[in-house]
């Protein structure tokens, strides 16, 4: 009897260890560093191009500067210099002059793409990469944003200000399956595999007017909503908020657990501080989404200005 109990305990321990190790594996193989972007095929991109009817473009990135509100101690400053042109000098017989710029601060300020090396679970990141193995001071040795291809696919906007009948959805309001499905039906939109899903909440209206409230909380994606969109096969999810997920966190949900579900567990990318106001004003709910991010070797995140084309 004792041996049976020991055997059962060993079996349970082994099963738990396997489950703990198995959650992080990529369905695209042990060398995968692209995550859900593997879903996008030339056929999906070609189909998205058919959505272009007028050629109108929308810049989805916000302006970024030293006053842009950002999480924690993140700062952003720009320095303009004229190297080699001391005392107003110029170069050559044509008197060439020039300016160079230096960014001093965090990449994760303003509109940004969260890469797969950004959020982990107890030191383990997407595709079972351990932080101690790949996160080095001079750059990520795996999961850097330079590994990600540019992508063009179908984008959809879910206008949650319409759903909640308010110009700005209050902080702490979660979007889960019910809210997502109801607003998608109201807009006549079907969420499809390979999509980029953006939420409009009106939250960007606070920037420069009430930065303290902007950073103190936000409406956003709930845990169930994140799992639901993953099940639909979307490749990226974004919003006009700084952190995408609802804050304060839902009862029983861990600290940035939605980030963990999307990035670490499923390789679905996060787009923060998206400029969705013009899309919402035009009721542009379906469009071609194009993103070519900065390919800085070993970077965790990227400053972005995606483009929506109708």
Backbone as numpy.savetxt, mean C-alpha at the origin, in Angstrom:
# Nx Ny Nz CAx CAy CAz Cx Cy Cz
-0.61 -46.47 27.83 -1.46 -45.26 27.83 -0.57 -44.01 27.83
0.49 -44.07 28.69 1.39 -42.92 28.79 2.05 -42.64 27.45
2.45 -43.73 26.74 3.11 -43.56 25.44 2.17 -42.95 24.42
0.88 -43.28 24.50 -0.11 -42.72 23.58 -0.28 -41.21 23.82
-0.28 -40.82 25.11 -0.40 -39.40 25.45 0.80 -38.62 24.93
2.01 -39.20 25.13 3.23 -38.55 24.66 3.22 -38.41 23.15
2.79 -39.49 22.47 2.74 -39.48 21.01 1.76 -38.43 20.50
0.61 -38.34 21.19 -0.40 -37.35 20.79 0.13 -35.93 20.99
0.85 -35.72 22.11 1.41 -34.40 22.39 2.45 -34.02 21.36
3.30 -34.99 20.99 4.33 -34.73 19.97 3.70 -34.42 18.64
2.63 -35.16 18.32 1.93 -34.94 17.06 1.32 -33.54 17.01
0.72 -33.12 18.15 0.12 -31.79 18.23 1.18 -30.70 18.09
2.32 -30.92 18.79 3.41 -29.94 18.73 3.95 -29.81 17.32
4.12 -30.96 16.66 4.62 -30.95 15.28 3.64 -30.24 14.36
2.34 -30.52 14.58 1.31 -29.89 13.75 1.30 -28.39 13.92
1.43 -27.93 15.19 1.45 -26.50 15.45 2.68 -25.84 14.83
3.82 -26.52 14.93 5.05 -25.97 14.34 4.91 -25.85 12.84
4.29 -26.87 12.22 4.09 -26.83 10.76 3.16 -25.69 10.39
2.07 -25.53 11.17 1.12 -24.46 10.87 1.78 -23.10 11.00
2.63 -22.95 12.03 3.31 -21.68 12.24 4.28 -21.38 11.11
4.93 -22.43 10.58 5.90 -22.24 9.50 5.22 -22.10 8.15
4.02 -22.64 8.04 3.35 -22.72 6.75 2.63 -21.44 6.36
2.24 -20.60 7.32 1.42 -19.44 7.02 2.10 -18.46 6.08
3.42 -18.43 6.10 4.16 -17.39 5.38 4.58 -17.81 3.97
4.34 -19.05 3.61 4.82 -19.53 2.31 4.05 -18.89 1.15
4.79 -18.53 0.11 4.17 -17.97 -1.09 3.63 -19.09 -1.98
2.45 -18.87 -2.53 1.88 -19.84 -3.47 2.63 -19.85 -4.79
3.54 -18.85 -4.98 4.29 -18.76 -6.22 5.72 -19.29 -6.07
5.98 -19.99 -4.98 7.26 -20.66 -4.84 8.19 -20.03 -3.83
9.24 -20.77 -3.42 10.14 -20.32 -2.35 11.01 -19.13 -2.70
11.15 -18.81 -3.98 11.98 -17.67 -4.39 11.16 -16.42 -4.72
9.86 -16.50 -4.52 9.00 -15.38 -4.91 9.25 -14.14 -4.06
9.39 -12.99 -4.73 9.51 -11.71 -4.06 8.54 -10.68 -4.64
7.61 -11.14 -5.46 6.66 -10.22 -6.12 5.27 -10.26 -5.52
4.98 -11.28 -4.72 3.67 -11.35 -4.09 2.53 -11.41 -5.08
1.45 -10.70 -4.76 0.23 -10.75 -5.57 0.41 -10.18 -6.97
1.50 -9.47 -7.21 1.72 -8.95 -8.57 1.92 -10.07 -9.58
2.20 -11.30 -9.08 2.25 -12.46 -9.96 0.93 -12.70 -10.67
-0.16 -12.19 -10.09 -1.49 -12.41 -10.67 -1.65 -11.66 -11.99
-1.01 -10.50 -12.10 -1.22 -9.66 -13.28 -0.51 -10.26 -14.49
-1.27 -10.56 -15.52 -0.76 -11.11 -16.77 -0.90 -10.07 -17.87
-0.22 -10.26 -18.99 -0.43 -9.36 -20.13 -1.90 -9.27 -20.53
-2.63 -10.36 -20.39 -4.06 -10.37 -20.75 -4.84 -9.45 -19.81
-4.52 -9.47 -18.53 -5.21 -8.60 -17.56 -4.90 -7.14 -17.86
-3.67 -6.84 -18.18 -3.30 -5.47 -18.52 -4.00 -5.01 -19.80
-4.02 -5.87 -20.80 -4.68 -5.53 -22.07 -6.17 -5.30 -21.87
-6.79 -6.07 -20.99 -8.21 -5.90 -20.71 -8.45 -4.57 -20.00
-7.54 -4.21 -19.08 -7.67 -2.94 -18.36 -7.56 -1.76 -19.32
-6.75 -1.90 -20.35 -6.58 -0.81 -21.32 -7.88 -0.48 -22.05
-8.77 -1.46 -22.14 -10.06 -1.24 -22.81 -10.96 -0.28 -22.02
-10.60 -0.02 -20.75 -11.38 0.90 -19.93 -11.13 2.35 -20.31
-10.08 2.60 -21.05 -9.75 3.97 -21.44 -10.68 4.42 -22.56
-11.55 5.37 -22.27 -12.53 5.88 -23.24 -12.27 7.34 -23.60
-11.83 8.14 -22.62 -11.64 9.58 -22.86 -10.17 10.00 -22.84
-9.32 9.19 -22.22 -7.91 9.54 -22.09 -7.62 10.46 -20.91
-8.63 10.77 -20.10 -8.41 11.64 -18.95 -7.57 10.93 -17.90
-6.59 11.66 -17.35 -5.71 11.07 -16.35 -5.91 11.74 -14.99
-5.65 10.97 -13.95 -5.78 11.45 -12.57 -4.49 11.11 -11.82
-3.85 12.11 -11.25 -2.68 11.88 -10.40 -3.16 11.43 -9.02
-2.74 10.25 -8.61 -3.20 9.69 -7.34 -2.25 9.97 -6.19
-1.09 10.56 -6.48 -0.15 10.92 -5.44 -0.43 12.32 -4.91
-0.20 12.52 -3.62 -0.36 13.85 -3.02 0.98 14.57 -3.06
0.94 15.90 -2.96 2.18 16.66 -2.83 2.82 16.33 -1.48
4.15 16.22 -1.47 4.87 15.85 -0.25 5.89 16.91 0.09
5.92 17.33 1.36 6.86 18.36 1.80 7.08 18.25 3.30
7.81 19.19 3.85 8.15 19.14 5.27 6.94 19.23 6.19
5.81 19.72 5.67 4.60 19.87 6.48 3.66 18.67 6.37
3.99 17.70 5.53 3.13 16.54 5.35 3.04 15.73 6.65
1.85 15.49 7.19 1.74 14.70 8.42 2.17 13.26 8.18
2.88 12.70 9.14 3.41 11.35 8.98 3.43 10.63 10.32
3.49 9.31 10.25 3.43 8.46 11.43 4.68 8.63 12.31
4.46 8.71 13.62 5.55 8.71 14.58 6.51 9.88 14.39
7.79 9.55 14.30 8.84 10.57 14.20 9.31 10.78 12.77
8.57 10.28 11.80 9.00 10.41 10.41 9.01 11.88 9.98
10.08 12.26 9.31 10.22 13.62 8.81 10.61 13.60 7.34
10.43 14.72 6.67 10.76 14.83 5.25 11.21 16.26 4.97
12.41 16.42 4.43 12.91 17.75 4.10 13.64 17.71 2.76
13.60 18.81 2.06 14.24 18.93 0.75 15.27 20.04 0.81
16.48 19.76 0.30 17.55 20.75 0.25 17.97 20.97 -1.20
17.96 22.22 -1.65 18.37 22.58 -3.00 19.79 23.15 -2.96
20.65 22.62 -3.82 22.03 23.08 -3.87 22.45 23.39 -5.31
23.55 24.14 -5.42 24.17 24.43 -6.71 25.64 24.03 -6.62
25.93 22.75 -6.58 27.32 22.30 -6.39 28.23 22.77 -7.52
29.44 23.23 -7.14 30.40 23.68 -8.13 30.11 25.05 -8.69
29.16 25.76 -8.08 28.79 27.08 -8.59 28.89 28.12 -7.47
29.99 28.08 -6.77 30.17 28.99 -5.63 30.12 30.45 -6.06
29.54 31.26 -5.21 29.45 32.71 -5.43 28.74 33.07 -6.73
27.72 32.28 -7.07 26.92 32.60 -8.26 27.62 32.33 -9.57
28.69 31.49 -9.55 29.43 31.19 -10.77 28.64 30.32 -11.73
29.18 30.13 -12.93 28.54 29.31 -13.94 29.60 28.43 -14.61
29.17 27.54 -15.50 30.06 26.58 -16.13 30.18 26.85 -17.63
31.42 26.97 -18.10 31.67 27.04 -19.53 31.28 28.35 -20.18
31.59 28.44 -21.49 31.33 29.69 -22.23 29.85 30.05 -22.36
28.97 29.03 -22.23 27.53 29.32 -22.31 26.93 29.61 -20.94
27.81 29.65 -19.92 27.41 30.02 -18.55 26.26 29.14 -18.02
26.49 27.82 -18.12 25.50 26.86 -17.64 25.39 26.90 -16.11
24.17 26.95 -15.64 23.91 26.85 -14.20 22.90 25.73 -13.97
22.89 25.21 -12.77 21.95 24.11 -12.48 21.67 24.01 -10.99
20.59 23.29 -10.67 20.21 22.99 -9.30 20.16 21.49 -9.10
20.53 21.01 -7.93 20.35 19.62 -7.53 19.56 19.60 -6.23
18.88 18.49 -5.99 18.09 18.39 -4.76 18.47 17.14 -3.96
18.42 17.29 -2.65 18.72 16.21 -1.72 17.51 16.02 -0.81
17.01 14.80 -0.76 15.91 14.48 0.17 16.52 13.96 1.46
16.11 14.53 2.57 16.57 14.09 3.89 15.34 13.71 4.71
15.17 12.45 4.92 14.00 12.02 5.68 13.53 10.64 5.28
12.34 10.32 5.67 11.77 8.99 5.47 11.10 8.87 4.10
11.22 7.69 3.51 10.48 7.40 2.28 8.98 7.33 2.57
8.64 6.83 3.74 7.24 6.60 4.10 6.56 7.87 4.59
6.61 8.92 3.78 5.88 10.16 4.04 5.13 10.51 2.76
3.86 10.86 2.89 3.07 11.16 1.69 2.59 9.89 1.01
2.40 9.95 -0.30 1.88 8.79 -1.05 2.97 7.74 -1.18
2.65 6.53 -0.77 3.68 5.49 -0.70 3.14 4.10 -1.01
4.04 3.28 -1.50 3.80 1.85 -1.69 4.50 1.13 -0.56
3.76 0.35 0.21 4.36 -0.50 1.24 4.84 -1.78 0.59
6.16 -2.02 0.64 6.71 -3.25 0.08 6.54 -4.42 1.03
6.92 -5.60 0.56 6.71 -6.82 1.32 7.67 -6.95 2.50
8.71 -6.12 2.52 9.64 -6.14 3.64 9.27 -5.17 4.75
8.08 -4.58 4.66 7.69 -3.54 5.62 7.12 -4.11 6.92
6.22 -5.06 6.83 5.51 -5.57 8.01 5.67 -7.09 8.09
5.99 -7.57 9.30 6.12 -9.01 9.51 5.32 -9.47 10.71
5.45 -10.73 11.01 4.81 -11.34 12.18 5.92 -11.97 13.03
6.23 -11.33 14.16 7.25 -11.82 15.07 8.58 -12.09 14.36
8.99 -11.14 13.52 10.28 -11.25 12.85 10.28 -12.07 11.58
9.10 -12.57 11.17 8.99 -13.35 9.93 8.15 -12.55 8.94
8.64 -12.46 7.70 8.00 -11.65 6.68 7.53 -12.53 5.52
7.01 -11.89 4.50 6.46 -12.62 3.35 7.41 -13.71 2.86
6.83 -14.82 2.53 7.54 -16.00 2.02 8.60 -16.50 2.98
8.29 -16.37 4.29 9.07 -16.95 5.37 10.48 -16.37 5.48
10.67 -15.15 5.02 11.95 -14.48 5.18 12.08 -13.92 6.59
13.17 -14.25 7.26 13.39 -13.80 8.63 14.12 -12.47 8.64
13.62 -11.57 9.47 14.19 -10.23 9.53 15.69 -10.25 9.76
16.14 -11.15 10.63 17.57 -11.21 10.97 18.42 -11.62 9.77
17.81 -12.25 8.78 18.55 -12.71 7.60 18.60 -11.68 6.47
17.53 -10.87 6.32 17.46 -10.04 5.11 17.42 -8.54 5.37
17.09 -8.10 6.57 16.97 -6.66 6.83 18.29 -6.12 7.39
19.08 -5.52 6.51 20.39 -4.98 6.88 20.36 -3.45 6.83
21.23 -2.78 7.57 21.22 -1.31 7.60 21.39 -0.66 6.23
22.10 -1.32 5.32 22.33 -0.72 4.01 21.31 -1.16 2.96
20.20 -1.76 3.41 19.14 -2.15 2.48 18.69 -3.58 2.69
17.46 -3.87 2.27 16.95 -5.23 2.36 17.67 -6.12 1.34
18.05 -7.30 1.76 18.71 -8.24 0.86 17.69 -9.11 0.13
16.46 -9.08 0.59 15.32 -9.70 -0.09 14.12 -8.78 0.10
13.14 -8.91 -0.77 11.87 -8.18 -0.68 12.02 -6.68 -0.88
13.14 -6.22 -1.43 13.28 -4.80 -1.75 12.35 -4.41 -2.87
11.95 -3.14 -2.91 10.97 -2.71 -3.92 11.52 -2.79 -5.34
12.83 -2.87 -5.49 13.40 -2.99 -6.84 13.03 -4.32 -7.50
12.60 -5.30 -6.69 12.21 -6.60 -7.22 10.81 -6.58 -7.84
10.07 -5.50 -7.59 8.68 -5.43 -8.06 8.62 -4.84 -9.47
7.85 -5.46 -10.34 7.70 -4.91 -11.69 6.73 -3.73 -11.68
6.82 -2.85 -12.69 5.75 -1.87 -12.85 4.47 -2.63 -13.16
3.32 -2.06 -12.82 2.10 -2.80 -13.14 0.98 -1.89 -13.60
0.23 -2.42 -14.53 -0.94 -1.74 -15.09 -2.08 -2.73 -15.08
-3.17 -2.36 -14.44 -4.29 -3.28 -14.28 -5.58 -2.48 -14.07
-6.66 -3.17 -13.84 -7.93 -2.50 -13.57 -7.92 -1.94 -12.15
-8.30 -0.67 -12.03 -8.47 -0.07 -10.72 -9.93 0.25 -10.49
-10.36 0.13 -9.24 -11.73 0.53 -8.90 -11.69 1.42 -7.66
-12.60 2.36 -7.61 -12.75 3.24 -6.45 -14.07 2.94 -5.77
-14.01 2.70 -4.48 -15.22 2.55 -3.67 -15.38 3.83 -2.84
-16.40 4.60 -3.15 -16.61 5.89 -2.49 -17.39 5.67 -1.20
-16.68 5.60 -0.10 -17.31 5.31 1.18 -18.00 6.54 1.76
-17.74 7.73 1.23 -18.50 8.90 1.66 -19.94 8.80 1.18
-20.13 8.16 0.04 -21.48 7.91 -0.46 -22.17 6.85 0.39
-21.43 5.81 0.70 -22.00 4.71 1.50 -22.50 5.21 2.86
-21.71 6.08 3.51 -22.06 6.57 4.84 -22.75 7.94 4.79
-22.97 8.45 3.59 -23.70 9.71 3.38 -23.09 10.86 4.20
-21.79 11.05 4.01 -21.08 12.11 4.71 -19.89 12.52 3.87
-19.50 13.82 3.90 -18.34 14.23 3.10 -17.02 13.68 3.61
-16.99 13.26 4.89 -15.78 12.67 5.45 -16.17 11.59 6.45
-15.77 10.36 6.18 -16.13 9.24 7.04 -15.37 9.37 8.36
-16.04 9.24 9.50 -15.38 9.43 10.81 -14.33 8.37 11.09
-13.34 8.76 11.90 -12.32 7.82 12.36 -12.99 6.67 13.10
-12.37 5.51 13.03 -12.89 4.33 13.72 -13.97 3.60 12.95
-14.30 4.05 11.73 -15.32 3.39 10.91 -14.65 2.32 10.06
-15.06 1.06 10.26 -14.43 -0.06 9.56 -15.19 -0.44 8.29
-14.44 -0.79 7.26 -15.02 -1.31 6.03 -14.75 -2.81 5.98
-15.81 -3.57 6.16 -15.70 -5.02 6.07 -16.55 -5.53 4.90
-16.77 -6.82 4.84 -17.41 -7.39 3.65 -18.75 -6.73 3.35
-19.56 -6.52 4.37 -20.88 -5.93 4.17 -20.78 -4.56 3.51
-19.94 -3.70 4.06 -19.81 -2.34 3.53 -19.20 -2.35 2.13
-18.23 -3.22 1.92 -17.58 -3.31 0.61 -18.56 -3.78 -0.45
-19.29 -4.85 -0.15 -20.25 -5.39 -1.12 -21.38 -4.42 -1.41
-21.88 -3.78 -0.37 -23.00 -2.84 -0.55 -22.60 -1.66 -1.44
-21.41 -1.10 -1.21 -20.99 0.04 -2.01 -20.62 -0.39 -3.44
-20.04 -1.54 -3.58 -19.73 -2.04 -4.92 -21.02 -2.23 -5.73
-22.04 -2.79 -5.10 -23.34 -2.97 -5.79 -23.95 -1.62 -6.13
-23.88 -0.68 -5.21 -24.44 0.66 -5.46 -23.77 1.30 -6.68
-22.49 1.07 -6.84 -21.75 1.66 -7.96 -21.80 0.81 -9.22
-22.39 -0.38 -9.13 -22.44 -1.27 -10.28 -21.09 -1.87 -10.61
-20.25 -2.08 -9.57 -18.88 -2.56 -9.75 -18.74 -3.97 -9.20
-18.05 -4.82 -9.96 -17.69 -6.15 -9.48 -16.19 -6.19 -9.24
-15.78 -6.59 -8.05 -14.36 -6.70 -7.74 -13.83 -7.98 -8.37
-12.74 -7.84 -9.14 -12.23 -8.97 -9.91 -10.78 -9.29 -9.53
-10.36 -10.48 -9.89 -8.99 -10.92 -9.69 -8.04 -10.01 -10.48
-6.99 -9.55 -9.81 -6.02 -8.68 -10.45 -6.30 -7.21 -10.26
-7.37 -6.85 -9.58 -7.74 -5.45 -9.38 -6.88 -4.76 -8.33
-6.81 -3.43 -8.46 -6.37 -2.54 -7.39 -7.63 -1.86 -6.85
-7.85 -1.96 -5.55 -9.04 -1.38 -4.92 -8.64 -0.16 -4.10
-9.27 0.98 -4.38 -9.02 2.20 -3.63 -10.29 2.62 -2.90
-10.12 3.11 -1.68 -11.24 3.63 -0.89 -11.13 5.15 -0.81
-12.25 5.84 -1.07 -12.32 7.28 -0.85 -13.10 7.54 0.42
-12.47 8.26 1.37 -13.13 8.54 2.66 -13.27 10.03 2.93
-12.60 10.86 2.13 -12.60 12.30 2.38 -11.57 12.72 3.42
-10.77 11.77 3.92 -9.86 12.04 5.03 -8.74 13.02 4.67
-8.33 13.06 3.39 -7.26 13.97 2.99 -7.64 15.44 3.18
-8.92 15.73 3.31 -9.36 17.11 3.52 -8.82 17.69 4.82
-8.37 16.83 5.74 -7.83 17.29 7.02 -6.38 17.78 6.91
-5.68 17.34 5.89 -4.25 17.66 5.78 -4.05 19.16 5.65
-3.19 19.70 6.51 -2.93 21.14 6.50 -3.94 21.95 7.28
-5.03 21.30 7.67 -6.07 21.99 8.45 -6.17 21.44 9.86
-6.07 20.12 9.98 -6.11 19.48 11.29 -5.25 18.22 11.22
-3.94 18.42 11.14 -3.01 17.29 11.03 -3.05 16.38 12.25
-3.33 16.96 13.41 -3.39 16.16 14.63 -4.51 15.13 14.53
-5.69 15.55 14.09 -6.79 14.61 13.94 -6.50 13.62 12.82
-5.90 14.10 11.74 -5.57 13.24 10.60 -4.74 12.04 11.04
-3.80 12.26 11.94 -2.90 11.19 12.38 -3.42 10.42 13.58
-4.39 10.96 14.30 -4.84 10.33 15.55 -5.72 9.12 15.31
-6.34 9.01 14.16 -7.22 7.90 13.84 -7.60 7.99 12.39
-8.43 7.07 11.93 -8.89 7.13 10.54 -9.94 6.06 10.29
-10.82 6.31 9.31 -11.68 5.23 8.83 -10.83 4.31 7.99
-11.25 3.06 7.83 -10.41 2.20 6.99 -10.82 0.75 6.97
-9.98 -0.01 6.33 -10.23 -1.44 6.11 -10.18 -2.21 7.42
-11.19 -3.04 7.63 -11.22 -3.90 8.79 -10.60 -5.25 8.49
-10.44 -6.07 9.53 -9.81 -7.37 9.37 -10.59 -8.26 8.42
-11.89 -8.36 8.63 -12.70 -9.21 7.75 -12.68 -8.68 6.32
-12.69 -7.36 6.17 -12.64 -6.77 4.84 -11.35 -7.08 4.13
-10.24 -7.07 4.88 -8.94 -7.41 4.30 -8.93 -8.86 3.82
-9.41 -9.75 4.65 -9.44 -11.17 4.27 -10.36 -11.40 3.08
-11.45 -10.64 3.02 -12.39 -10.77 1.91 -11.76 -10.32 0.60
-11.09 -9.17 0.62 -10.46 -8.68 -0.61 -9.33 -9.59 -1.06
-8.59 -10.17 -0.11 -7.57 -11.17 -0.46 -8.20 -12.35 -1.18
-9.34 -12.79 -0.68 -10.03 -13.94 -1.30 -10.51 -13.63 -2.71
-10.71 -12.35 -3.02 -11.14 -11.95 -4.36 -9.97 -11.87 -5.34
-8.74 -11.96 -4.83 -7.58 -11.96 -5.70 -7.09 -10.59 -6.10
-7.35 -9.56 -5.28 -6.84 -8.23 -5.62 -5.34 -8.19 -5.39
-4.65 -7.27 -6.07 -3.20 -7.21 -5.96 -2.72 -6.09 -5.05
-3.53 -5.06 -4.87 -3.17 -3.94 -4.01 -4.43 -3.25 -3.52
-4.32 -2.66 -2.34 -5.44 -1.94 -1.73 -4.91 -0.62 -1.20
-5.64 0.45 -1.48 -5.19 1.76 -1.02 -6.35 2.62 -0.54
-6.01 3.77 0.02 -7.02 4.70 0.51 -6.41 6.09 0.62
-7.26 7.06 0.85 -6.82 8.44 1.05 -6.51 8.71 2.52
-6.06 7.70 3.22 -5.67 7.79 4.63 -4.19 7.41 4.75
-3.59 7.69 5.90 -2.15 7.45 6.04 -1.81 5.99 6.33
-2.80 5.20 6.80 -2.46 3.84 7.20 -3.36 2.76 6.65
-4.32 3.09 5.81 -5.27 2.17 5.16 -6.26 1.52 6.12
-5.75 0.91 7.21 -6.67 0.18 8.08 -7.31 1.08 9.12
-8.45 0.63 9.62 -9.23 1.44 10.56 -8.48 1.65 11.87
-8.54 2.88 12.36 -7.95 3.26 13.64 -8.94 4.12 14.41
-9.17 3.86 15.69 -8.59 2.78 16.48 -8.90 1.40 15.88
-8.03 0.43 16.19 -8.21 -0.92 15.69 -9.51 -1.52 16.22
-10.09 -2.42 15.42 -11.31 -3.09 15.85 -11.05 -3.91 17.12
-12.09 -4.13 17.88 -11.98 -4.92 19.11 -11.47 -6.32 18.78
-10.43 -6.74 19.47 -9.88 -8.07 19.28 -8.89 -8.18 18.13
-8.65 -7.08 17.42 -7.70 -7.08 16.30 -6.37 -6.52 16.78
-5.28 -7.15 16.36 -3.96 -6.75 16.81 -3.46 -5.47 16.17
-2.30 -5.02 16.63 -1.68 -3.78 16.14 -1.26 -3.96 14.67
-1.87 -3.18 13.81 -1.63 -3.25 12.36 -1.74 -4.69 11.82
-2.75 -5.41 12.34 -2.96 -6.78 11.89 -3.43 -6.83 10.44
-4.16 -5.80 9.99 -4.56 -5.76 8.58 -3.33 -5.69 7.69
-2.32 -4.91 8.09 -1.06 -4.88 7.35 -0.44 -6.28 7.30
-0.48 -6.99 8.41 0.08 -8.34 8.45 -0.65 -9.27 7.49
-1.99 -9.18 7.49 -2.80 -10.04 6.62 -2.46 -9.78 5.16
-2.36 -8.51 4.80 -2.12 -8.17 3.40 -0.68 -8.45 2.98
0.27 -7.85 3.67 1.66 -7.92 3.23 2.32 -9.26 3.57
2.40 -9.56 4.86 3.18 -10.72 5.29 2.53 -12.05 4.92
1.22 -12.12 5.06 0.55 -13.40 4.85 0.14 -13.65 3.41
-0.11 -12.58 2.65 -0.67 -12.79 1.31 0.02 -12.03 0.18
0.98 -11.18 0.50 1.70 -10.48 -0.55 0.87 -9.47 -1.31
-0.18 -8.96 -0.67 -1.03 -7.93 -1.29 -0.50 -6.57 -0.85
-0.28 -5.68 -1.80 0.39 -4.42 -1.52 -0.56 -3.35 -0.98
0.03 -2.40 -0.24 -0.73 -1.33 0.40 -0.30 0.00 -0.20
-1.28 0.82 -0.56 -1.05 2.14 -1.12 -1.66 3.17 -0.17
-0.81 4.01 0.41 -1.27 4.95 1.44 -1.24 6.39 0.93
-2.11 7.20 1.53 -2.21 8.62 1.18 -2.48 8.82 -0.32
-3.45 8.09 -0.83 -3.83 8.25 -2.22 -4.75 9.46 -2.40
-4.57 10.17 -3.47 -5.39 11.35 -3.78 -6.60 10.89 -4.61
-7.67 10.58 -3.93 -8.85 9.99 -4.58 -9.97 11.00 -4.83
-9.78 12.26 -4.42 -10.88 13.24 -4.46 -11.40 13.49 -5.87
-10.50 13.64 -6.84 -10.94 13.93 -8.21 -11.68 12.75 -8.81
-11.22 11.53 -8.53 -11.94 10.34 -9.00 -13.35 10.31 -8.44
-13.48 10.58 -7.14 -14.80 10.57 -6.49 -15.70 11.65 -7.08
-15.14 12.84 -7.31 -15.94 13.95 -7.84 -16.49 13.63 -9.22
-15.70 12.90 -10.02 -16.13 12.53 -11.38 -16.89 11.21 -11.41
-17.07 10.60 -10.25 -17.68 9.27 -10.18 -16.95 8.30 -11.11
-15.64 8.42 -11.12 -14.79 7.55 -11.93 -14.48 6.30 -11.11
-15.37 5.35 -11.17 -15.29 4.19 -10.30 -14.50 3.03 -10.91
-14.20 3.09 -12.18 -13.48 2.02 -12.87 -12.51 2.66 -13.86
-11.27 2.22 -13.86 -10.25 2.88 -14.67 -9.04 1.96 -14.83
-8.14 2.37 -15.71 -6.86 1.68 -15.81 -5.92 2.29 -14.78
-5.31 1.46 -13.97 -4.39 1.89 -12.93 -2.97 1.56 -13.36
-2.09 2.57 -13.34 -0.71 2.39 -13.78 0.25 2.87 -12.70
1.21 2.02 -12.35 2.19 2.39 -11.34 3.58 1.92 -11.75
4.49 2.88 -11.87 5.90 2.59 -12.03 6.62 3.27 -10.88
7.03 2.53 -9.90 7.60 3.09 -8.67 9.11 3.29 -8.82
9.68 4.05 -7.88 11.13 4.22 -7.84 11.79 2.90 -7.43
12.84 2.51 -8.18 13.48 1.21 -7.94 14.80 1.42 -7.18
14.69 1.82 -5.93 15.87 2.01 -5.10 16.23 0.66 -4.46
17.41 0.20 -4.74 17.83 -1.13 -4.32 17.75 -1.29 -2.80
17.03 -2.32 -2.38 16.92 -2.63 -0.96 15.94 -1.77 -0.19
15.17 -0.93 -0.88 14.23 -0.05 -0.17 13.02 -0.82 0.32
12.50 -0.39 1.45 11.31 -1.00 2.06 10.05 -0.49 1.39
10.03 0.81 1.09 8.85 1.47 0.54 9.25 2.32 -0.66
8.27 2.93 -1.30 8.55 3.79 -2.44 7.59 4.97 -2.44
8.14 6.16 -2.71 7.28 7.33 -2.95 6.65 7.14 -4.32
5.33 7.31 -4.41 4.65 6.99 -5.66 3.65 8.06 -6.08
3.39 8.09 -7.37 2.31 8.90 -7.94 1.63 8.05 -9.00
0.80 7.08 -8.59 0.11 6.25 -9.58 -0.81 7.12 -10.44
-1.16 6.59 -11.60 -2.03 7.31 -12.50 -3.25 6.46 -12.82
-4.42 7.09 -12.70 -5.66 6.46 -13.14 -6.03 7.05 -14.50
-6.39 6.21 -15.44 -6.72 6.68 -16.79 -8.11 6.16 -17.16
-8.95 7.06 -17.61 -10.33 6.67 -17.99 -10.46 6.68 -19.50
